[in-house]
Amino acid sequence: MESYALLARRVGAAPARLGRTRLVAVDGPSGAGKSWFTARLADALAGLPNSARPAVVHTDDLLEGWADQFTFWQRLEEGVLAPVRAGRAGEYRRFSWVRREFLPRPVPVPVSPVLLLEGVSAARATAAPELSLAVYVTAPAQLRLTRAVARDGPGILPELRRWHAGERAHFTADRTADRADLVVDGAPELPHDRARYYLRRGRPAVPAYDAGHDHTDHVRF
């Protein structure tokens, strides 16, 4: 297990690659636990000395329905990434999955030292040069399906199965997990811990005095 507090310090020490902002992508298949991880990391970043809570963008809010699984990126680029890259605040319109339309009021994205981008394909290869940290959260397929149905109801099953097929094809072609800095276990055998996450692969966040050691061994729980 690794501490969110140490990971927040690692993010804070990482170079900014999206203009003056550190872009952290939390990727992985639906139902894996990306939102949980992102929320806990945001809490830890907000707890750093002289730090405010980071901006968070969920890619689900930018999708124009189920068919927009991967083609939303230009909308994200124009409304959020390009302005932040230039040192300006961005904005986007949130899609209502109930109304099946974008809501009229824009959601502001302030310029901040860290921007958390959470959602399927957030760490896609085309974004890699501007990422300060890429995280891939994983969990067994059946558990992910169960979580999604429990959250949204059985009526989503036909669309969800198509979505899962699209995810598998994307992650295989994109090799997202292979490129990620951290692969996180979103379904550990031990209970979820608000202060720590379960690392499956990657370099743990370590105190500065230990930074010279090699921490690339696989860790499994």
C-alpha atoms as an extended CHARMM CRD file, in Angstrom:
* protein
*
       221  EXT
         1         1  MET       CA              0.0000000000        0.0000000000        0.0000000000  PROA      1               0.0000000000
         2         2  GLU       CA              1.1540000000        3.5130000000       -0.7490000000  PROA      2               0.0000000000
         3         3  SER       CA              0.1790000000        6.8220000000        0.8230000000  PROA      3               0.0000000000
         4         4  TYR       CA             -1.8840000000        9.3900000000       -1.0960000000  PROA      4               0.0000000000
         5         5  ALA       CA              0.0260000000       12.0490000000        0.8740000000  PROA      5               0.0000000000
         6         6  LEU       CA              3.3610000000       10.8470000000       -0.5110000000  PROA      6               0.0000000000
         7         7  LEU       CA              1.9040000000       10.6360000000       -4.0050000000  PROA      7               0.0000000000
         8         8  ALA       CA              0.6710000000       14.2240000000       -3.6790000000  PROA      8               0.0000000000
         9         9  ARG       CA              4.2050000000       15.2810000000       -2.7970000000  PROA      9               0.0000000000
        10        10  ARG       CA              5.5040000000       13.4150000000       -5.8390000000  PROA      10              0.0000000000
        11        11  VAL       CA              3.0150000000       15.2520000000       -8.0550000000  PROA      11              0.0000000000
        12        12  GLY       CA              3.9730000000       18.5650000000       -6.4940000000  PROA      12              0.0000000000
        13        13  ALA       CA              7.6360000000       17.9060000000       -7.2550000000  PROA      13              0.0000000000
        14        14  ALA       CA              7.0190000000       16.7640000000      -10.8410000000  PROA      14              0.0000000000
        15        15  PRO       CA              7.6920000000       19.1080000000      -13.7610000000  PROA      15              0.0000000000
        16        16  ALA       CA              4.7330000000       20.9810000000      -15.2180000000  PROA      16              0.0000000000
        17        17  ARG       CA              4.1900000000       19.9600000000      -18.8350000000  PROA      17              0.0000000000
        18        18  LEU       CA              0.8240000000       21.5580000000      -19.6700000000  PROA      18              0.0000000000
        19        19  GLY       CA              2.0400000000       25.1300000000      -19.6240000000  PROA      19              0.0000000000
        20        20  ARG       CA              2.6580000000       25.7950000000      -15.9250000000  PROA      20              0.0000000000
        21        21  THR       CA              0.1880000000       23.1160000000      -14.8170000000  PROA      21              0.0000000000
        22        22  ARG       CA              0.8920000000       19.5410000000      -13.7790000000  PROA      22              0.0000000000
        23        23  LEU       CA             -1.6300000000       17.3940000000      -15.6410000000  PROA      23              0.0000000000
        24        24  VAL       CA             -2.3940000000       14.1020000000      -13.8650000000  PROA      24              0.0000000000
        25        25  ALA       CA             -4.4590000000       11.5520000000      -15.8110000000  PROA      25              0.0000000000
        26        26  VAL       CA             -6.3430000000        8.8000000000      -13.9690000000  PROA      26              0.0000000000
        27        27  ASP       CA             -7.3040000000        6.2260000000      -16.5960000000  PROA      27              0.0000000000
        28        28  GLY       CA             -8.6600000000        2.6880000000      -16.6310000000  PROA      28              0.0000000000
        29        29  PRO       CA            -11.8330000000        0.7920000000      -17.5270000000  PROA      29              0.0000000000
        30        30  SER       CA            -15.2570000000        1.7710000000      -16.2240000000  PROA      30              0.0000000000
        31        31  GLY       CA            -16.0360000000        0.6610000000      -12.6890000000  PROA      31              0.0000000000
        32        32  ALA       CA            -12.3890000000        0.1350000000      -11.7690000000  PROA      32              0.0000000000
        33        33  GLY       CA            -12.3040000000        2.8050000000       -9.0590000000  PROA      33              0.0000000000
        34        34  LYS       CA            -10.9140000000        5.8270000000      -10.9100000000  PROA      34              0.0000000000
        35        35  SER       CA            -13.2720000000        8.3300000000       -9.2800000000  PROA      35              0.0000000000
        36        36  TRP       CA            -12.4320000000        7.0650000000       -5.7750000000  PROA      36              0.0000000000
        37        37  PHE       CA             -8.7100000000        7.3010000000       -6.4670000000  PROA      37              0.0000000000
        38        38  THR       CA             -9.0380000000       10.7800000000       -7.9880000000  PROA      38              0.0000000000
        39        39  ALA       CA            -11.0530000000       12.1170000000       -5.0570000000  PROA      39              0.0000000000
        40        40  ARG       CA             -8.5520000000       10.8000000000       -2.5050000000  PROA      40              0.0000000000
        41        41  LEU       CA             -5.6070000000       12.2160000000       -4.4690000000  PROA      41              0.0000000000
        42        42  ALA       CA             -7.3820000000       15.5900000000       -4.7160000000  PROA      42              0.0000000000
        43        43  ASP       CA             -7.8190000000       15.5670000000       -0.9240000000  PROA      43              0.0000000000
        44        44  ALA       CA             -4.1230000000       14.8220000000       -0.4530000000  PROA      44              0.0000000000
        45        45  LEU       CA             -3.0660000000       17.5610000000       -2.8760000000  PROA      45              0.0000000000
        46        46  ALA       CA             -5.2980000000       20.0400000000       -1.0680000000  PROA      46              0.0000000000
        47        47  GLY       CA             -3.5500000000       19.0640000000        2.1600000000  PROA      47              0.0000000000
        48        48  LEU       CA             -0.1010000000       20.0930000000        0.9530000000  PROA      48              0.0000000000
        49        49  PRO       CA              1.3000000000       23.2760000000        2.5440000000  PROA      49              0.0000000000
        50        50  ASN       CA              0.0750000000       26.4480000000        0.8530000000  PROA      50              0.0000000000
        51        51  SER       CA             -2.0400000000       24.4390000000       -1.5990000000  PROA      51              0.0000000000
        52        52  ALA       CA             -5.6210000000       24.7720000000       -2.7590000000  PROA      52              0.0000000000
        53        53  ARG       CA             -7.7860000000       21.9120000000       -3.9670000000  PROA      53              0.0000000000
        54        54  PRO       CA             -6.7930000000       21.0320000000       -7.5500000000  PROA      54              0.0000000000
        55        55  ALA       CA             -9.1160000000       21.3810000000      -10.5010000000  PROA      55              0.0000000000
        56        56  VAL       CA            -10.7640000000       18.0740000000      -11.4890000000  PROA      56              0.0000000000
        57        57  VAL       CA            -12.3150000000       17.2410000000      -14.8580000000  PROA      57              0.0000000000
        58        58  HSD       CA            -14.2330000000       13.9860000000      -15.4030000000  PROA      58              0.0000000000
        59        59  THR       CA            -14.2910000000       12.9240000000      -19.0410000000  PROA      59              0.0000000000
        60        60  ASP       CA            -17.7940000000       11.4240000000      -18.6270000000  PROA      60              0.0000000000
        61        61  ASP       CA            -19.0490000000       15.0000000000      -18.3170000000  PROA      61              0.0000000000
        62        62  LEU       CA            -17.7690000000       15.8320000000      -21.8030000000  PROA      62              0.0000000000
        63        63  LEU       CA            -19.1600000000       12.8320000000      -23.6760000000  PROA      63              0.0000000000
        64        64  GLU       CA            -22.1030000000       13.4080000000      -25.9730000000  PROA      64              0.0000000000
        65        65  GLY       CA            -23.7030000000       10.0990000000      -25.0160000000  PROA      65              0.0000000000
        66        66  TRP       CA            -22.4960000000        6.5220000000      -25.2890000000  PROA      66              0.0000000000
        67        67  ALA       CA            -21.2780000000        6.8410000000      -28.8880000000  PROA      67              0.0000000000
        68        68  ASP       CA            -18.8120000000        9.5890000000      -27.9590000000  PROA      68              0.0000000000
        69        69  GLN       CA            -16.5950000000        7.1670000000      -26.0450000000  PROA      69              0.0000000000
        70        70  PHE       CA            -13.2640000000        8.3570000000      -27.4640000000  PROA      70              0.0000000000
        71        71  THR       CA            -14.1110000000       11.1640000000      -29.8900000000  PROA      71              0.0000000000
        72        72  PHE       CA            -14.7250000000       13.8240000000      -27.2370000000  PROA      72              0.0000000000
        73        73  TRP       CA            -11.0480000000       14.7710000000      -27.0080000000  PROA      73              0.0000000000
        74        74  GLN       CA            -11.1980000000       17.7550000000      -29.3470000000  PROA      74              0.0000000000
        75        75  ARG       CA            -13.8860000000       19.2420000000      -27.1130000000  PROA      75              0.0000000000
        76        76  LEU       CA            -11.5840000000       18.7600000000      -24.1070000000  PROA      76              0.0000000000
        77        77  GLU       CA             -8.6180000000       20.2210000000      -25.9870000000  PROA      77              0.0000000000
        78        78  GLU       CA            -10.4330000000       23.3540000000      -27.1320000000  PROA      78              0.0000000000
        79        79  GLY       CA            -12.3020000000       24.0870000000      -23.9130000000  PROA      79              0.0000000000
        80        80  VAL       CA             -9.8200000000       23.0070000000      -21.2320000000  PROA      80              0.0000000000
        81        81  LEU       CA             -6.3450000000       21.9180000000      -22.2890000000  PROA      81              0.0000000000
        82        82  ALA       CA             -5.5470000000       24.6970000000      -24.7590000000  PROA      82              0.0000000000
        83        83  PRO       CA             -6.5330000000       27.5590000000      -22.4160000000  PROA      83              0.0000000000
        84        84  VAL       CA             -4.7430000000       26.0140000000      -19.4220000000  PROA      84              0.0000000000
        85        85  ARG       CA             -1.6640000000       25.4140000000      -21.5830000000  PROA      85              0.0000000000
        86        86  ALA       CA             -1.7050000000       29.1420000000      -22.3600000000  PROA      86              0.0000000000
        87        87  GLY       CA             -2.1450000000       30.0990000000      -18.6950000000  PROA      87              0.0000000000
        88        88  ARG       CA             -5.8450000000       30.9430000000      -18.9780000000  PROA      88              0.0000000000
        89        89  ALA       CA             -8.8790000000       29.4750000000      -17.2630000000  PROA      89              0.0000000000
        90        90  GLY       CA            -10.8440000000       26.9780000000      -19.3330000000  PROA      90              0.0000000000
        91        91  GLU       CA            -14.4380000000       25.8150000000      -19.3210000000  PROA      91              0.0000000000
        92        92  TYR       CA            -16.6840000000       23.0900000000      -20.6730000000  PROA      92              0.0000000000
        93        93  ARG       CA            -20.3630000000       22.2890000000      -20.8290000000  PROA      93              0.0000000000
        94        94  ARG       CA            -21.4310000000       19.2160000000      -18.8830000000  PROA      94              0.0000000000
        95        95  PHE       CA            -23.4700000000       16.5920000000      -20.7090000000  PROA      95              0.0000000000
        96        96  SER       CA            -26.6730000000       15.5380000000      -18.9550000000  PROA      96              0.0000000000
        97        97  TRP       CA            -27.1530000000       11.7860000000      -19.3260000000  PROA      97              0.0000000000
        98        98  VAL       CA            -30.7700000000       12.2550000000      -18.2260000000  PROA      98              0.0000000000
        99        99  ARG       CA            -31.6940000000       15.0230000000      -20.6940000000  PROA      99              0.0000000000
       100       100  ARG       CA            -29.3350000000       13.6790000000      -23.3990000000  PROA      100             0.0000000000
       101       101  GLU       CA            -27.9630000000       17.1410000000      -24.0730000000  PROA      101             0.0000000000
       102       102  PHE       CA            -25.2460000000       19.5310000000      -22.9590000000  PROA      102             0.0000000000
       103       103  LEU       CA            -26.3250000000       21.8620000000      -20.1810000000  PROA      103             0.0000000000
       104       104  PRO       CA            -26.1820000000       25.5850000000      -21.0420000000  PROA      104             0.0000000000
       105       105  ARG       CA            -24.1400000000       26.7870000000      -18.0770000000  PROA      105             0.0000000000
       106       106  PRO       CA            -20.3780000000       26.2890000000      -18.5940000000  PROA      106             0.0000000000
       107       107  VAL       CA            -18.2720000000       24.6540000000      -15.8930000000  PROA      107             0.0000000000
       108       108  PRO       CA            -15.1770000000       26.7650000000      -15.1740000000  PROA      108             0.0000000000
       109       109  VAL       CA            -11.7410000000       25.1620000000      -14.9630000000  PROA      109             0.0000000000
       110       110  PRO       CA             -9.4000000000       27.5480000000      -13.1600000000  PROA      110             0.0000000000
       111       111  VAL       CA             -5.6890000000       27.6750000000      -13.7820000000  PROA      111             0.0000000000
       112       112  SER       CA             -4.0850000000       25.7440000000      -10.9280000000  PROA      112             0.0000000000
       113       113  PRO       CA             -0.7470000000       24.0550000000      -10.2360000000  PROA      113             0.0000000000
       114       114  VAL       CA             -2.3980000000       20.6400000000      -10.7310000000  PROA      114             0.0000000000
       115       115  LEU       CA             -5.2320000000       19.5300000000      -13.0040000000  PROA      115             0.0000000000
       116       116  LEU       CA             -6.6810000000       16.0490000000      -12.4400000000  PROA      116             0.0000000000
       117       117  LEU       CA             -8.2290000000       14.4710000000      -15.5370000000  PROA      117             0.0000000000
       118       118  GLU       CA            -10.2510000000       11.3480000000      -14.7140000000  PROA      118             0.0000000000
       119       119  GLY       CA            -11.9070000000        8.9560000000      -17.1170000000  PROA      119             0.0000000000
       120       120  VAL       CA            -11.5390000000        6.3320000000      -19.8000000000  PROA      120             0.0000000000
       121       121  SER       CA             -8.7280000000        7.3230000000      -22.2200000000  PROA      121             0.0000000000
       122       122  ALA       CA             -7.5450000000       10.2370000000      -20.0320000000  PROA      122             0.0000000000
       123       123  ALA       CA             -3.9590000000        8.9460000000      -20.3190000000  PROA      123             0.0000000000
       124       124  ARG       CA             -4.1330000000        8.1800000000      -24.0460000000  PROA      124             0.0000000000
       125       125  ALA       CA             -0.8490000000        8.1350000000      -25.9370000000  PROA      125             0.0000000000
       126       126  THR       CA             -1.4320000000       11.5010000000      -27.6090000000  PROA      126             0.0000000000
       127       127  ALA       CA             -1.6030000000       13.1580000000      -24.1840000000  PROA      127             0.0000000000
       128       128  ALA       CA              1.5400000000       11.4970000000      -22.8120000000  PROA      128             0.0000000000
       129       129  PRO       CA              4.0080000000       14.3320000000      -23.5770000000  PROA      129             0.0000000000
       130       130  GLU       CA              2.0240000000       16.7370000000      -21.3960000000  PROA      130             0.0000000000
       131       131  LEU       CA              1.3260000000       14.4090000000      -18.4620000000  PROA      131             0.0000000000
       132       132  SER       CA              3.1810000000       14.8640000000      -15.2010000000  PROA      132             0.0000000000
       133       133  LEU       CA              1.7350000000       11.5530000000      -13.9630000000  PROA      133             0.0000000000
       134       134  ALA       CA             -0.2830000000        8.7910000000      -15.6460000000  PROA      134             0.0000000000
       135       135  VAL       CA             -2.2690000000        6.4130000000      -13.4320000000  PROA      135             0.0000000000
       136       136  TYR       CA             -4.0980000000        3.3020000000      -14.6160000000  PROA      136             0.0000000000
       137       137  VAL       CA             -6.6870000000        1.8150000000      -12.2340000000  PROA      137             0.0000000000
       138       138  THR       CA             -7.7250000000       -1.7840000000      -12.8340000000  PROA      138             0.0000000000
       139       139  ALA       CA            -10.2260000000       -4.3090000000      -11.4480000000  PROA      139             0.0000000000
       140       140  PRO       CA            -11.7420000000       -7.6390000000      -12.5990000000  PROA      140             0.0000000000
       141       141  ALA       CA            -14.2900000000       -7.3270000000      -15.4160000000  PROA      141             0.0000000000
       142       142  GLN       CA            -17.1800000000       -8.9740000000      -13.5680000000  PROA      142             0.0000000000
       143       143  LEU       CA            -16.7330000000       -6.7520000000      -10.5270000000  PROA      143             0.0000000000
       144       144  ARG       CA            -16.6090000000       -3.6580000000      -12.7130000000  PROA      144             0.0000000000
       145       145  LEU       CA            -19.8340000000       -4.7170000000      -14.4040000000  PROA      145             0.0000000000
       146       146  THR       CA            -21.4960000000       -5.3350000000      -11.0290000000  PROA      146             0.0000000000
       147       147  ARG       CA            -20.4330000000       -1.9310000000       -9.7430000000  PROA      147             0.0000000000
       148       148  ALA       CA            -21.7720000000       -0.1390000000      -12.8230000000  PROA      148             0.0000000000
       149       149  VAL       CA            -25.1430000000       -1.9080000000      -12.6980000000  PROA      149             0.0000000000
       150       150  ALA       CA            -25.4620000000       -1.2190000000       -8.9760000000  PROA      150             0.0000000000
       151       151  ARG       CA            -24.7990000000        2.4640000000       -9.6320000000  PROA      151             0.0000000000
       152       152  ASP       CA            -26.8560000000        3.0340000000      -12.7920000000  PROA      152             0.0000000000
       153       153  GLY       CA            -29.3400000000        0.1390000000      -12.9690000000  PROA      153             0.0000000000
       154       154  PRO       CA            -29.6640000000       -2.9180000000      -15.2390000000  PROA      154             0.0000000000
       155       155  GLY       CA            -31.1130000000       -0.8550000000      -18.0790000000  PROA      155             0.0000000000
       156       156  ILE       CA            -27.6160000000        0.2320000000      -19.0900000000  PROA      156             0.0000000000
       157       157  LEU       CA            -26.3930000000       -3.3220000000      -19.7380000000  PROA      157             0.0000000000
       158       158  PRO       CA            -26.6660000000       -3.3290000000      -23.5630000000  PROA      158             0.0000000000
       159       159  GLU       CA            -24.7790000000       -0.0300000000      -23.8870000000  PROA      159             0.0000000000
       160       160  LEU       CA            -22.3580000000       -0.9950000000      -21.1340000000  PROA      160             0.0000000000
       161       161  ARG       CA            -21.3390000000       -4.2150000000      -22.8660000000  PROA      161             0.0000000000
       162       162  ARG       CA            -20.6160000000       -2.2770000000      -26.0600000000  PROA      162             0.0000000000
       163       163  TRP       CA            -18.6940000000        0.2640000000      -23.9940000000  PROA      163             0.0000000000
       164       164  HSD       CA            -16.5820000000       -2.4810000000      -22.3950000000  PROA      164             0.0000000000
       165       165  ALA       CA            -15.7590000000       -3.9120000000      -25.8230000000  PROA      165             0.0000000000
       166       166  GLY       CA            -14.6300000000       -0.4630000000      -26.9510000000  PROA      166             0.0000000000
       167       167  GLU       CA            -12.4810000000       -0.0730000000      -23.8470000000  PROA      167             0.0000000000
       168       168  ARG       CA            -10.7340000000       -3.3860000000      -24.4170000000  PROA      168             0.0000000000
       169       169  ALA       CA             -9.9110000000       -2.4890000000      -28.0070000000  PROA      169             0.0000000000
       170       170  HSD       CA             -8.6870000000        0.9870000000      -27.0390000000  PROA      170             0.0000000000
       171       171  PHE       CA             -6.4740000000       -0.1080000000      -24.1540000000  PROA      171             0.0000000000
       172       172  THR       CA             -4.9330000000       -2.8880000000      -26.2350000000  PROA      172             0.0000000000
       173       173  ALA       CA             -4.0870000000       -0.5480000000      -29.1120000000  PROA      173             0.0000000000
       174       174  ASP       CA             -3.0550000000        2.3670000000      -26.8960000000  PROA      174             0.0000000000
       175       175  ARG       CA             -1.0100000000        0.2190000000      -24.4480000000  PROA      175             0.0000000000
       176       176  THR       CA             -2.1410000000        2.5700000000      -21.6990000000  PROA      176             0.0000000000
       177       177  ALA       CA             -1.3350000000        0.2720000000      -18.7860000000  PROA      177             0.0000000000
       178       178  ASP       CA              2.1610000000       -0.3960000000      -20.1350000000  PROA      178             0.0000000000
       179       179  ARG       CA              2.9230000000        3.3270000000      -20.3390000000  PROA      179             0.0000000000
       180       180  ALA       CA              1.3520000000        4.3140000000      -17.0050000000  PROA      180             0.0000000000
       181       181  ASP       CA              3.5790000000        5.5080000000      -14.1810000000  PROA      181             0.0000000000
       182       182  LEU       CA              1.3800000000        3.6520000000      -11.6970000000  PROA      182             0.0000000000
       183       183  VAL       CA             -1.0030000000        0.7230000000      -12.0760000000  PROA      183             0.0000000000
       184       184  VAL       CA             -3.3750000000        0.7340000000       -9.1150000000  PROA      184             0.0000000000
       185       185  ASP       CA             -5.4960000000       -2.1330000000       -7.7990000000  PROA      185             0.0000000000
       186       186  GLY       CA             -9.0750000000       -0.8700000000       -7.6780000000  PROA      186             0.0000000000
       187       187  ALA       CA            -10.3710000000       -4.1040000000       -6.1480000000  PROA      187             0.0000000000
       188       188  PRO       CA             -7.9390000000       -5.0620000000       -3.3910000000  PROA      188             0.0000000000
       189       189  GLU       CA             -8.6210000000       -8.0020000000       -1.1260000000  PROA      189             0.0000000000
       190       190  LEU       CA             -8.1330000000       -5.6760000000        1.8280000000  PROA      190             0.0000000000
       191       191  PRO       CA            -10.7010000000       -2.9210000000        2.5310000000  PROA      191             0.0000000000
       192       192  HSD       CA            -10.3970000000        0.4390000000        0.8260000000  PROA      192             0.0000000000
       193       193  ASP       CA             -8.3080000000        2.8830000000        2.8120000000  PROA      193             0.0000000000
       194       194  ARG       CA             -8.9390000000        6.6280000000        2.5310000000  PROA      194             0.0000000000
       195       195  ALA       CA             -5.2900000000        7.3930000000        3.2430000000  PROA      195             0.0000000000
       196       196  ARG       CA             -3.6000000000        4.7740000000        1.0490000000  PROA      196             0.0000000000
       197       197  TYR       CA             -3.9790000000        3.0610000000       -2.3130000000  PROA      197             0.0000000000
       198       198  TYR       CA             -2.9280000000       -0.3920000000       -3.4840000000  PROA      198             0.0000000000
       199       199  LEU       CA             -0.0950000000       -0.3790000000       -5.9800000000  PROA      199             0.0000000000
       200       200  ARG       CA              0.0810000000       -3.2030000000       -8.5170000000  PROA      200             0.0000000000
       201       201  ARG       CA              2.9210000000       -1.8710000000      -10.6510000000  PROA      201             0.0000000000
       202       202  GLY       CA              5.0500000000        1.2300000000      -10.8450000000  PROA      202             0.0000000000
       203       203  ARG       CA              7.4430000000        3.3510000000       -8.8500000000  PROA      203             0.0000000000
       204       204  PRO       CA              6.0230000000        4.0360000000       -5.4020000000  PROA      204             0.0000000000
       205       205  ALA       CA              5.9090000000        7.5760000000       -4.1140000000  PROA      205             0.0000000000
       206       206  VAL       CA              8.8200000000        7.6580000000       -1.6630000000  PROA      206             0.0000000000
       207       207  PRO       CA             10.2520000000       10.2960000000        0.6690000000  PROA      207             0.0000000000
       208       208  ALA       CA             12.9350000000       12.5010000000       -0.8290000000  PROA      208             0.0000000000
       209       209  TYR       CA             15.7000000000       10.8780000000        1.2130000000  PROA      209             0.0000000000
       210       210  ASP       CA             14.9560000000        7.5230000000       -0.4810000000  PROA      210             0.0000000000
       211       211  ALA       CA             14.5450000000        8.8620000000       -4.0120000000  PROA      211             0.0000000000
       212       212  GLY       CA             17.8140000000        7.3570000000       -5.2340000000  PROA      212             0.0000000000
       213       213  HSD       CA             16.6390000000        3.7880000000       -4.7520000000  PROA      213             0.0000000000
       214       214  ASP       CA             15.1300000000        1.6900000000       -7.5260000000  PROA      214             0.0000000000
       215       215  HSD       CA             11.4290000000        1.0400000000       -6.8060000000  PROA      215             0.0000000000
       216       216  THR       CA             10.2860000000       -0.4950000000      -10.0880000000  PROA      216             0.0000000000
       217       217  ASP       CA              9.6210000000       -4.0060000000       -8.7440000000  PROA      217             0.0000000000
       218       218  HSD       CA              6.0690000000       -5.2840000000       -9.2050000000  PROA      218             0.0000000000
       219       219  VAL       CA              4.0130000000       -5.1680000000       -6.0220000000  PROA      219             0.0000000000
       220       220  ARG       CA              0.8760000000       -7.2760000000       -5.8480000000  PROA      220             0.0000000000
       221       221  PHE       CA             -1.7440000000       -7.6460000000       -3.1410000000  PROA      221             0.0000000000
